[in-house]
Amino acid sequence: MSNRKGLTMPRSEVYKGIEKEMRLCYARMKAQAKYRNELFCLTYDEYKSLWTIDKWYSKGRSSNALSMSRVDPEGPWDMWNVVIESRASYVKRILTKEK
């Protein structure tokens, strides 16, 4: 693996970077749920098991990028109520529920 300067990094360092990024995203998500008064029951280990490495690299803000959403928007953030899906499929699912 190479870093920004073109130097190679050991794989263990790359995974430490991903681990740090995952922990930051988990903490941010938990804080946002608290701010919105949503029940957040996911542990970090559950969060990490949902976001496998291949899914993690497909995460983003474009319509084809993956994001975590709740199956039941009124329910808590819990293992049985979250799904990793593309943002486009999330919008499609929400719009079909409204009809």
Secondary structure, DSSP 8 states (H G I E B T S, - for coil): -B-TTS-B--HHHHHHHHHHHHHHHHHHHHHHHHHTT--B---HHHHHHHS-HHHHTTBSSSTTSEEEEESSTTS-B-GGGEEEEEHHHHHHHHHHHH-
